[in-house]
Amino acid sequence: MSTVDPTELLPTEFHPAALQAYRWLKGFMITNEKEYIQFRLALSIAADHGNRHAQVCMGTIERLQNGQPVSDRYLMGLAWTFIYLLNQEYIDGIAEQRLDPANPPDETEFKL
């Protein structure tokens, strides 16, 4: 008998925040058209120059616009990118507040 760990997502289960991310993205694209166009243009230029983050975001935008399936992590990644672009100074200020100042942040801080 196997037990299901309630803290783990099942392979077929979307992250619970994915629906909120999707609703926020669609609302942002409609109600903030000017910012959305600016962000999309910036991401497009960065993607054309090989920026992987921008390439993934542009692919997600295209799939959303074409009504194609988009996984929860792509939805949440795109939503976070737009939220970050809207609030960059505030988010960076928080991110600089480290729990352990003796250890500088780096790319290996989180093992994914």
ZATORGU-308167 format. One record per residue: x, y, z of N, C-alpha, C in turn; residue number from 1; residue in one letter. Coordinates in pm, 1 decimal. Example, Ala and Ser with C-alpha at 12.3 -4.5 7.8 and 13.67 -1.06 7.14 Angstrom:
BEGIN
NODE        n.x        n.y        n.z       ca.x       ca.y       ca.z        c.x        c.y        c.z   resi   resn
NODE     1319.0     -569.0      780.0     1230.0     -450.0      780.0     1320.0     -330.0      780.0      1      A
NODE     1285.0     -225.0      708.0     1367.0     -106.0      714.0     1290.0        3.0      787.0      2      S
//
This chain:
BEGIN
NODE        n.x        n.y        n.z       ca.x       ca.y       ca.z        c.x        c.y        c.z   resi   resn
NODE       84.2     -117.2        0.0        0.0        0.0        0.0       89.2      124.2        0.0      1      M
NODE       75.0      209.0      -99.8      154.8      330.7     -103.9       73.0      447.2      -47.9      2      S
NODE      143.2      534.0       17.6       76.1      651.7       71.7      113.6      772.1      -12.4      3      T
NODE       20.3      860.5      -27.0       41.8      981.9     -104.5       88.4     1091.0       -9.7      4      V
NODE      198.9     1153.8      -45.2      251.0     1265.1       33.5      172.0     1389.7       -4.7      5      D
NODE       97.2     1449.0       89.0       13.7     1564.7       55.3       94.1     1689.2       17.7      6      P
NODE      225.1     1687.0       42.4      307.7     1802.8        6.7      364.8     1792.0     -134.1      7      T
NODE      341.0     1680.3     -201.5      392.3     1657.7     -336.5      277.9     1660.4     -437.9      8      E
NODE      304.3     1718.7     -552.9      205.4     1716.2     -660.8      212.7     1581.8     -732.8      9      L
NODE       98.6     1530.9     -772.1       95.3     1409.8     -852.4      142.6     1444.9     -993.0     10      L
NODE      196.0     1349.3    -1068.0      245.8     1380.4    -1202.8      140.8     1442.9    -1294.7     11      P
NODE       14.9     1413.3    -1272.0      -92.3     1467.0    -1357.5     -160.4     1589.3    -1297.8     12      T
NODE     -111.0     1636.5    -1184.3     -176.3     1744.2    -1110.8     -107.2     1878.7    -1136.7     13      E
NODE     -187.3     1980.0    -1167.1     -134.1     2115.5    -1181.4     -108.0     2175.0    -1044.9     14      F
NODE      -12.4     2265.2    -1037.9       11.7     2339.7     -914.8     -115.1     2421.3     -885.3     15      H
NODE     -160.8     2426.4     -761.1     -284.0     2500.4     -729.7     -279.5     2648.0     -769.3     16      P
NODE     -163.4     2709.4     -772.7     -152.8     2851.1     -808.5     -156.8     2874.5     -959.6     17      A
NODE     -153.6     2768.2    -1038.6     -149.6     2784.4    -1184.4     -275.0     2853.5    -1238.2     18      A
NODE     -391.0     2823.5    -1184.6     -513.6     2888.1    -1231.3     -509.6     3037.4    -1201.7     19      L
NODE     -461.2     3074.4    -1083.1     -447.8     3216.8    -1050.7     -349.8     3284.6    -1145.4     20      Q
NODE     -239.2     3218.4    -1175.1     -139.7     3274.1    -1267.4     -202.0     3294.6    -1404.8     21      A
NODE     -278.0     3195.9    -1451.6     -343.2     3206.0    -1582.3     -442.8     3322.5    -1585.0     22      Y
NODE     -525.8     3331.6    -1483.1     -625.3     3439.7    -1477.1     -556.9     3575.9    -1469.8     23      R
NODE     -449.8     3586.4    -1392.1     -377.5     3712.7    -1380.5     -315.8     3750.5    -1515.7     24      W
NODE     -253.0     3654.0    -1582.0     -190.9     3681.5    -1711.6     -292.5     3731.7    -1812.8     25      L
NODE     -404.3     3661.7    -1824.5     -506.4     3702.7    -1921.5     -558.6     3842.1    -1888.1     26      K
NODE     -584.0     3866.8    -1759.6     -630.4     3999.0    -1718.0     -527.0     4106.4    -1744.7     27      G
NODE     -400.7     4076.7    -1715.9     -293.7     4173.7    -1738.9     -283.3     4208.3    -1887.3     28      F
NODE     -288.8     4108.1    -1971.7     -276.4     4130.3    -2115.7     -388.8     4218.2    -2169.8     29      M
NODE     -505.8     4208.6    -2109.4     -621.4     4285.1    -2156.9     -626.7     4424.1    -2093.9     30      I
NODE     -604.6     4432.6    -1963.5     -623.8     4560.1    -1894.2     -500.3     4649.2    -1891.9     31      T
NODE     -385.1     4594.6    -1921.4     -260.5     4671.5    -1921.5     -192.7     4657.6    -2057.2     32      N
NODE     -267.3     4687.7    -2161.3     -219.0     4662.2    -2296.1      -86.3     4732.3    -2325.3     33      E
NODE      -70.4     4855.7    -2279.6       52.4     4930.2    -2306.8      174.2     4859.6    -2245.3     34      K
NODE      164.5     4823.5    -2116.0      274.4     4754.8    -2050.5      298.0     4617.5    -2112.4     35      E
NODE      189.8     4547.2    -2143.7      203.1     4415.7    -2204.7      279.3     4425.3    -2336.8     36      Y
NODE      246.5     4521.0    -2419.9      314.9     4538.0    -2548.1      462.4     4571.8    -2524.6     37      I
NODE      490.7     4659.0    -2427.7      630.0     4694.0    -2396.0      707.7     4570.9    -2347.7     38      Q
NODE      648.8     4494.5    -2257.8      716.1     4375.8    -2205.2      737.5     4273.0    -2315.3     39      F
NODE      636.4     4254.7    -2397.5      648.3     4155.9    -2505.0      757.0     4197.0    -2604.2     40      R
NODE      764.8     4325.4    -2637.6      868.7     4373.2    -2728.5     1007.0     4351.7    -2667.2     41      L
NODE     1022.1     4386.4    -2539.9     1151.5     4367.0    -2472.8     1189.4     4218.8    -2469.2     42      A
NODE     1093.3     4132.4    -2438.7     1120.9     3988.6    -2436.5     1155.5     3937.4    -2575.0     43      L
NODE     1087.4     3986.7    -2677.2     1113.5     3944.4    -2814.5     1255.9     3981.0    -2856.2     44      S
NODE     1297.6     4103.2    -2825.0     1433.2     4147.3    -2859.1     1536.3     4063.1    -2784.7     45      I
NODE     1512.2     4042.0    -2655.0     1605.2     3961.8    -2575.3     1610.1     3817.8    -2626.8     46      A
NODE     1494.9     3762.2    -2664.8     1490.2     3625.5    -2718.2     1570.5     3616.3    -2847.6     47      A
NODE     1557.1     3717.6    -2932.8     1632.5     3718.9    -3058.9     1783.0     3723.8    -3035.8     48      D
NODE     1823.5     3772.7    -2919.8     1965.7     3779.6    -2885.7     2011.1     3661.9    -2799.6     49      H
NODE     1927.2     3558.1    -2792.0     1967.0     3434.1    -2726.0     1938.4     3425.3    -2578.1     50      G
NODE     1862.5     3518.8    -2522.2     1829.2     3513.0    -2380.2     1728.8     3400.1    -2358.0     51      N
NODE     1770.5     3297.1    -2285.4     1687.1     3176.9    -2266.9     1557.3     3207.6    -2192.1     52      R
NODE     1565.8     3291.1    -2089.6     1446.5     3328.0    -2014.8     1344.0     3391.0    -2109.5     53      H
NODE     1388.8     3484.1    -2192.0     1299.6     3551.5    -2285.7     1245.6     3454.9    -2391.4     54      A
NODE     1328.3     3362.5    -2435.7     1283.1     3264.5    -2535.7     1168.8     3179.4    -2480.7     55      Q
NODE     1184.1     3134.1    -2356.7     1079.3     3051.9    -2294.5      952.2     3134.1    -2276.4     56      V
NODE      966.8     3259.5    -2230.6      849.7     3345.6    -2212.6      778.6     3370.8    -2345.8     57      C
NODE      853.2     3396.2    -2451.2      790.9     3420.9    -2581.7      717.4     3297.1    -2632.4     58      M
NODE      774.7     3180.9    -2611.6      706.0     3058.3    -2650.1      576.5     3040.1    -2573.1     59      G
NODE      577.3     3074.7    -2446.1      457.6     3064.4    -2362.2      351.2     3162.7    -2410.5     60      T
NODE      391.1     3285.8    -2440.2      297.0     3385.9    -2491.9      233.8     3337.0    -2621.4     61      I
NODE      314.3     3283.7    -2711.4      261.0     3234.4    -2839.8      163.3     3119.8    -2819.2     62      E
NODE      196.4     3027.7    -2728.3      104.3     2915.8    -2702.5      -26.4     2965.2    -2643.0     63      R
NODE      -19.7     3061.6    -2550.4     -141.8     3117.4    -2493.0     -226.9     3184.9    -2600.8     64      L
NODE     -164.1     3263.5    -2686.0     -238.7     3335.1    -2789.9     -299.6     3240.9    -2893.2     65      Q
NODE     -236.1     3126.0    -2914.4     -287.0     3028.9    -3011.3     -381.3     2926.9    -2949.1     66      N
NODE     -409.1     2942.2    -2819.4     -500.3     2850.0    -2752.4     -441.9     2711.6    -2732.3     67      G
NODE     -309.5     2701.6    -2731.5     -243.4     2573.1    -2712.1     -222.1     2547.2    -2563.2     68      Q
NODE     -203.9     2421.5    -2525.7     -181.2     2389.3    -2385.0      -50.6     2450.8    -2333.6     69      P
NODE      -53.8     2493.8    -2208.6       63.9     2549.9    -2142.1       69.7     2489.1    -2002.7     70      V
NODE      185.1     2436.2    -1965.7      195.9     2372.5    -1834.2      199.0     2476.0    -1722.7     71      S
NODE      174.1     2427.4    -1602.2      168.9     2516.6    -1486.4      299.5     2591.2    -1464.8     72      D
NODE      411.8     2526.9    -1482.5      538.3     2597.0    -1456.1      566.4     2705.7    -1558.6     73      R
NODE      521.2     2687.8    -1682.5      537.3     2793.3    -1782.9      444.4     2910.8    -1751.9     74      Y
NODE      320.4     2881.0    -1712.8      226.6     2987.2    -1674.9      280.4     3068.3    -1557.4     75      L
NODE      326.0     2998.5    -1455.8      373.4     3068.2    -1336.8      504.0     3141.4    -1364.7     76      M
NODE      586.7     3087.8    -1452.3      709.9     3156.7    -1489.7      682.6     3285.3    -1565.0     77      G
NODE      587.6     3282.8    -1657.2      552.7     3403.4    -1732.4      486.2     3505.7    -1641.0     78      L
NODE      396.1     3460.5    -1554.8      330.6     3552.7    -1461.4      435.0     3618.7    -1371.6     79      A
NODE      527.5     3540.2    -1319.0      630.7     3598.3    -1232.5      717.7     3697.1    -1310.6     80      W
NODE      750.2     3666.9    -1433.7      831.6     3758.3    -1514.1      762.5     3892.5    -1528.7     81      T
NODE      634.4     3892.3    -1560.9      561.0     4018.4    -1575.7      548.5     4090.8    -1441.1     82      F
NODE      519.1     4016.2    -1334.7      508.4     4077.9    -1202.4      643.1     4138.8    -1163.0     83      I
NODE      750.2     4068.2    -1192.8      883.6     4120.7    -1162.9      910.0     4249.0    -1242.7     84      Y
NODE      877.4     4249.4    -1370.2      899.8     4368.5    -1452.0      818.6     4487.5    -1400.4     85      L
NODE      700.7     4461.2    -1347.9      616.3     4567.4    -1292.6      668.0     4619.8    -1159.0     86      L
NODE      735.7     4535.1    -1083.1      775.0     4567.8     -945.2      922.7     4540.9     -917.7     87      N
NODE     1006.9     4559.0    -1017.0     1146.4     4518.6    -1008.7     1220.4     4577.2     -888.2     88      Q
NODE     1208.1     4705.7     -865.5     1281.4     4769.2     -755.6     1238.0     4711.8     -620.7     89      E
NODE     1108.2     4695.7     -601.7     1054.8     4642.2     -477.1     1101.2     4497.7     -455.4     90      Y
NODE     1090.3     4414.9     -559.1     1127.5     4273.6     -547.2     1276.8     4258.3     -523.4     91      I
NODE     1358.2     4335.9     -594.9     1502.8     4328.0     -574.0     1540.8     4368.9     -432.2     92      D
NODE     1471.5     4468.1     -378.2     1497.8     4510.2     -240.5     1471.7     4398.9     -141.3     93      G
NODE     1364.1     4327.0     -162.5     1331.9     4213.7      -75.1     1433.0     4101.1      -94.8     94      I
NODE     1467.9     4073.6     -219.7     1560.1     3963.8     -249.5     1697.6     3987.1     -188.1     95      A
NODE     1734.3     4113.0     -169.0     1864.5     4143.5     -109.9     1867.8     4116.5       40.1     96      E
NODE     1753.2     4102.8      101.8     1745.7     4074.0      245.2     1761.6     3924.1      264.4     97      Q
NODE     1883.0     3882.6      293.4     1912.1     3739.5      303.1     1903.9     3692.6      447.6     98      R
NODE     1863.5     3570.6      464.4     1857.0     3513.3      598.7     1996.8     3492.1      655.7     99      L
NODE     2091.5     3458.6      570.0     2227.9     3433.0      615.6     2323.6     3519.5      533.2    100      D
NODE     2350.3     3643.4      577.9     2435.5     3734.6      501.7     2577.0     3682.3      482.9    101      P
NODE     2619.9     3584.6      560.5     2755.1     3530.8      545.5     2771.1     3451.8      416.7    102      A
NODE     2661.0     3404.3      360.8     2665.9     3326.7      237.3     2607.7     3407.8      122.5    103      N
NODE     2692.2     3454.3       30.5     2641.1     3534.1      -81.8     2554.4     3449.8     -174.2    104      P
NODE     2454.9     3513.8     -236.9     2369.7     3439.7     -329.8     2446.3     3400.5     -455.5    105      P
NODE     2410.8     3288.8     -510.6     2467.9     3247.3     -639.6     2369.9     3152.6     -706.6    106      D
NODE     2406.9     3106.9     -824.1     2318.0     3021.0     -902.0     2295.9     2884.4     -839.0    107      E
NODE     2381.2     2844.0     -743.6     2366.1     2713.0     -681.9     2288.9     2719.7     -551.2    108      T
NODE     2237.6     2838.0     -517.9     2167.8     2854.6     -390.2     2049.0     2758.8     -378.8    109      E
NODE     1976.6     2742.6     -486.7     1861.9     2651.8     -488.3     1892.7     2536.1     -581.6    110      F
NODE     1886.4     2417.9     -529.7     1912.5     2299.0     -608.8     1781.8     2252.2     -671.0    111      K
NODE     1765.3     2275.1     -800.5     1641.5     2234.8     -868.8     1663.4     2113.7     -955.2    112      L
//
